[in-house]
């Protein structure tokens, strides 16, 4: 398990590294888990392992999600299981999103709150992306808008699959901030995304092939 303590964390119950590190299936609370730091620890401690899983959803703020580990219930952090032995796991993940609007650099952020994108309030940038959609897509966007965070900043161009897709959790019209299901850092490149069935099907079939 993972437990946050202010801006620090500690890990408990993790198995000792082995010759075959297997696959870690992990579920994390997005408000209290520094995902990139956890993945870095996995790389260092289990160099032969693969990590798959996702973020707990439903909650709109810290303390609202629930994670279960055996007979314990947590309202933050991360839980998971290591799968090892005579198995072969080949994950296929279809994010099912297409890029909309422009791409921006995060210029002001705090934890999972994005205050500014390209020097302007994040909510204004979100409104611009929404307004750029055709009328038929706007109704879908009310429940299917997400934010994509560029995975590899060194690439010259970005396509579907080059983004870490995260939920938009809410916005503050007073400050212009947008909350997402991920810790954000200034300097990261992001772009709003629209999830739809056609994109999901196309990407899934392409990955299977």
C-alpha positions in Angstrom: 0.0 0.0 0.0 0.9 3.6 -0.4 0.1 6.3 2.2 0.6 10.0 1.7 2.0 12.2 4.5 1.8 15.8 3.4 4.1 15.9 0.3 5.9 12.6 1.2 4.9 9.0 1.1 5.9 5.5 2.3 5.5 2.1 0.9 4.4 -1.0 2.9 3.8 -4.6 2.1 5.7 -4.7 -1.2 7.3 -8.0 -2.1 11.1 -8.5 -2.2 12.6 -8.2 -5.7 12.9 -11.5 -7.5 14.5 -13.0 -10.6 11.2 -12.7 -12.4 9.5 -9.5 -11.2 6.3 -10.4 -13.0 3.5 -7.8 -13.5 2.1 -5.3 -11.0 -1.6 -4.6 -11.2 -2.1 -1.3 -9.4 -5.1 0.9 -8.6 -4.3 4.4 -7.3 -6.2 7.4 -5.9 -5.4 10.3 -8.2 -5.6 13.0 -5.5 -3.0 11.5 -3.2 -0.6 9.4 -5.4 2.4 10.8 -7.2 2.1 8.3 -10.0 5.4 9.1 -11.7 7.3 8.8 -8.5 5.7 5.4 -7.8 6.6 4.2 -11.3 10.2 5.4 -10.8 10.4 3.3 -7.6 9.1 0.3 -9.5 11.7 0.7 -12.2 14.5 0.9 -9.6 13.3 -1.9 -7.3 11.8 -4.3 -9.9 13.7 -3.6 -13.1 12.1 -6.6 -14.9 8.5 -5.8 -13.9 5.6 -4.4 -15.9 3.0 -2.1 -14.3 -0.6 -2.0 -15.4 -3.8 -0.7 -13.8 -5.6 2.6 -13.5 -6.8 5.4 -11.3 -9.8 5.1 -9.0 -12.7 7.2 -10.2 -16.0 8.6 -8.9 -14.6 10.9 -6.2 -14.3 14.6 -6.9 -11.8 15.5 -4.2 -9.3 14.1 -1.6 -10.9 11.5 0.6 -13.9 10.6 -1.6 -12.4 7.5 -3.4 -12.2 4.1 -1.7 -9.5 1.4 -2.2 -9.7 -2.1 -0.7 -6.8 -4.2 0.4 -7.9 -7.5 1.9 -10.2 -6.4 4.8 -8.9 -2.8 5.0 -10.5 0.2 3.3 -8.4 3.3 2.4 -9.6 6.7 1.2 -6.2 7.5 -0.5 -3.0 6.1 -1.7 -2.4 3.0 -3.9 -3.1 -0.8 -3.6 -2.1 -3.6 -5.9 -1.1 -7.2 -6.5 2.0 -8.8 -8.1 1.2 -11.5 -10.7 4.1 -13.9 -11.3 4.9 -17.4 -12.3 4.0 -19.3 -15.4 1.9 -16.6 -17.0 2.4 -14.2 -19.8 0.5 -10.8 -19.7 0.2 -8.7 -22.8 -1.8 -5.6 -22.1 -3.7 -3.8 -24.9 -5.0 -0.4 -23.9 -7.3 1.7 -26.0 -7.6 5.2 -24.6 -10.3 6.0 -27.2 -9.6 9.7 -27.4 -9.0 12.2 -30.1 -7.2 15.5 -29.7 -9.2 18.7 -29.8 -8.1 22.4 -29.6 -4.5 23.5 -29.3 -1.6 22.1 -27.4 -0.4 24.1 -24.4 2.4 24.2 -21.8 1.3 24.2 -18.2 2.5 27.6 -16.9 1.0 27.5 -13.4 -0.1 24.5 -11.4 -0.6 23.2 -7.9 -0.9 19.4 -7.2 -3.9 18.4 -9.5 -5.0 21.9 -10.2 -4.0 23.6 -13.4 -4.3 27.4 -13.0 -2.8 28.5 -16.3 -2.1 27.0 -19.8 0.2 29.1 -22.0 -0.1 32.0 -19.6 -3.9 32.1 -19.7 -6.5 30.7 -17.2 -7.0 27.0 -17.8 -10.8 27.3 -17.8 -10.6 29.9 -20.7 -8.4 27.4 -22.7 -11.0 24.7 -22.0 -13.8 26.9 -23.2 -11.9 27.6 -26.4 -11.4 23.9 -27.0 -15.2 23.3 -26.4 -16.2 26.2 -28.7 -14.0 24.7 -31.5 -16.1 21.6 -31.6 -19.0 21.2 -34.1 -22.4 21.4 -32.6 -23.0 17.6 -32.8 -19.9 17.0 -30.6 -20.6 19.6 -28.0 -23.3 17.6 -26.3 -21.0 14.6 -26.1 -18.2 16.7 -24.8 -20.2 17.6 -21.7 -19.5 14.1 -20.3 -16.5 13.0 -22.4 -13.9 15.7 -22.2 -10.5 14.7 -20.8 -6.9 16.1 -20.7 -4.0 14.4 -22.3 -0.5 14.9 -20.8 2.4 14.3 -23.1 4.4 11.2 -22.1 7.6 11.9 -24.0 8.4 15.6 -24.3 11.4 14.9 -26.6 9.1 13.9 -29.5 8.7 16.3 -32.5 5.1 15.5 -33.1 2.4 13.9 -31.0 -0.3 11.5 -32.1 -2.9 9.3 -30.5 -1.2 7.1 -27.9 1.4 9.8 -27.0 -0.7 11.1 -24.2 -1.5 10.0 -20.6 -5.3 10.5 -20.5 -6.8 11.9 -17.3 -10.3 12.9 -16.3 -11.4 16.5 -15.9 -12.8 16.6 -12.4 -14.1 20.2 -12.2 -13.4 23.9 -12.6 -13.4 27.0 -10.5 -15.0 29.9 -12.4 -13.6 32.4 -9.8 -9.9 31.5 -10.3 -10.1 29.9 -13.7 -8.4 26.7 -12.5 -9.2 23.2 -13.8 -8.9 20.1 -11.7 -7.8 16.8 -13.3 -7.2 13.3 -12.0 -3.4 13.6 -11.9 -0.6 15.5 -10.2 0.5 18.2 -12.7 3.8 20.0 -13.0 4.6 23.4 -14.6 6.4 22.9 -18.0 4.4 19.8 -19.0 2.7 19.8 -22.4 -1.0 19.0 -22.5 -4.0 19.0 -24.9 -7.7 18.5 -24.3 -9.1 15.2 -25.6 -12.6 14.0 -26.5 -13.4 10.3 -25.8 -15.7 8.7 -28.3 -16.7 5.2 -29.5 -15.3 5.5 -33.0 -11.8 6.5 -31.7 -11.9 3.7 -29.1 -12.8 1.1 -31.7 -10.2 2.2 -34.3 -7.4 2.4 -31.7 -8.3 -1.0 -30.2 -8.4 -2.8 -33.6 -5.1 -1.1 -34.6 -3.4 -2.3 -31.4 -4.7 -5.8 -31.8 -3.4 -6.0 -35.3 
